[in-house]
């Protein structure tokens, strides 16, 4: 019947979309190599350069991040608590250098220098692409073997 080939076409049409969509998500969600060059100001989209966040979502990203530098008269309570717990120097004496800040951020990253969350998303999206390619390839072979003496689910 002429309905069967039409059904095969309808089933096959979404397959490329299912393959392209996770590839686009991989491209969009990839952490940026460099932070945006926007000056720090209240309400502006800014994050520290050590944070590798996707730049595709820069317009919709609202991260509550500590300021680069404290304004005159403000106190960094978190740094004071850390200094007290470590019985180290006072806050004025323990300003971290850029290399120490980068090392602190990199300690939270995996062996490849990427966050565990991004690694999980990347592996999941790649597995999704592989699965859809496999399903599309298998369905195409099923259509080719349909009505022949070869075993087929569509006979």
C-alpha positions in Angstrom: 0.0 0.0 0.0 1.2 3.6 -0.7 0.7 4.5 3.0 3.7 2.4 4.1 6.5 4.4 2.2 4.9 7.6 3.4 5.1 6.3 7.0 8.8 5.4 6.5 9.4 8.9 5.3 7.6 10.4 8.3 9.6 8.2 10.7 12.9 9.1 8.9 12.5 12.9 8.8 13.1 13.6 12.5 16.3 11.5 12.6 18.6 14.2 11.3 17.0 16.7 13.7 17.7 14.3 16.6 21.3 14.1 15.5 21.8 17.9 14.8 20.2 19.1 18.1 22.7 17.5 20.5 25.5 18.6 18.3 24.3 22.2 18.5 23.9 21.8 22.3 27.5 20.7 22.4 28.6 23.8 20.5 26.5 26.2 22.6 27.2 24.7 26.0 30.9 24.4 25.6 32.7 26.5 28.2 34.4 29.6 26.8 38.1 29.8 26.7 38.1 33.5 27.8 35.8 35.5 30.0 34.0 38.4 28.4 35.9 41.7 28.4 33.2 43.7 30.2 34.2 46.0 33.0 32.8 45.1 36.4 29.9 47.2 37.3 26.7 46.5 39.3 24.2 44.8 37.1 26.5 44.0 34.3 27.2 40.4 33.0 30.6 39.7 34.4 32.4 36.8 35.9 36.0 36.1 36.9 38.3 35.1 34.1 39.1 31.8 35.8 35.5 30.6 35.4 34.9 28.8 32.2 31.2 29.5 31.5 29.4 29.2 28.1 29.6 32.5 26.3 26.4 31.6 24.3 24.3 32.2 27.4 26.1 35.4 28.5 23.0 37.4 28.0 21.0 35.1 30.3 23.6 34.3 32.9 23.2 35.8 36.4 25.9 34.6 38.7 26.4 36.2 42.1 30.1 36.5 42.1 32.4 38.3 44.5 33.7 41.7 43.3 37.2 41.9 41.8 38.2 44.5 44.4 36.5 45.8 47.5 35.4 49.3 47.5 36.8 51.6 50.2 35.2 51.0 53.5 33.8 47.5 52.7 34.9 44.3 54.6 35.4 40.9 53.2 33.8 38.7 55.9 34.6 35.4 54.1 38.3 36.2 53.9 38.2 37.1 57.6 36.6 33.8 58.5 39.1 31.9 56.4 42.0 33.7 58.1 40.6 33.0 61.5 40.1 29.3 60.8 43.6 28.9 59.5 45.1 31.0 62.3 46.9 32.8 59.5 47.7 36.4 58.8 45.0 39.1 58.9 42.9 40.0 55.9 45.1 42.8 54.8 48.1 40.5 54.6 46.5 37.6 52.8 45.3 38.9 49.5 45.6 36.0 47.0 47.6 36.5 43.9 46.3 35.8 40.4 48.2 32.5 40.2 46.7 31.4 43.6 43.2 32.3 42.4 43.7 30.3 39.2 45.1 27.4 41.2 42.1 27.5 43.5 39.7 27.3 40.6 41.7 24.6 38.8 41.5 22.5 41.9 37.8 22.2 41.4 38.3 21.1 37.8 38.9 17.6 36.6 42.1 16.1 35.2 41.5 17.6 31.7 40.9 21.1 33.2 37.2 21.0 32.7 34.4 20.9 35.3 32.8 17.6 36.2 29.4 19.0 35.3 30.5 19.9 31.8 32.2 16.5 31.4 28.9 14.8 32.3 26.9 16.9 29.9 29.5 16.4 27.1 29.5 12.6 27.5 25.7 12.5 27.6 25.3 14.5 24.5 28.0 12.5 22.6 26.2 9.3 23.7 23.0 10.7 22.4 24.5 11.5 19.0 25.9 8.0 18.8 22.6 6.4 19.8 20.7 8.4 17.2 23.2 7.6 14.4 22.9 3.9 15.4 19.1 4.0 15.4 18.9 5.8 12.1 21.4 3.5 10.4 19.5 0.4 11.9 16.1 1.7 10.7 17.5 2.4 7.2 18.7 -1.2 7.0 15.4 -2.5 8.3 13.6 -0.6 5.5 16.1 -2.0 2.9 15.6 -5.6 4.2 11.8 -5.3 4.4 10.0 -7.8 2.2 13.1 -9.8 1.5 14.2 -13.3 2.8 16.5 -11.6 5.3 15.2 -11.4 8.8 13.5 -8.1 9.3 11.2 -6.7 12.0 9.1 -5.0 9.4 8.1 -8.2 7.5 
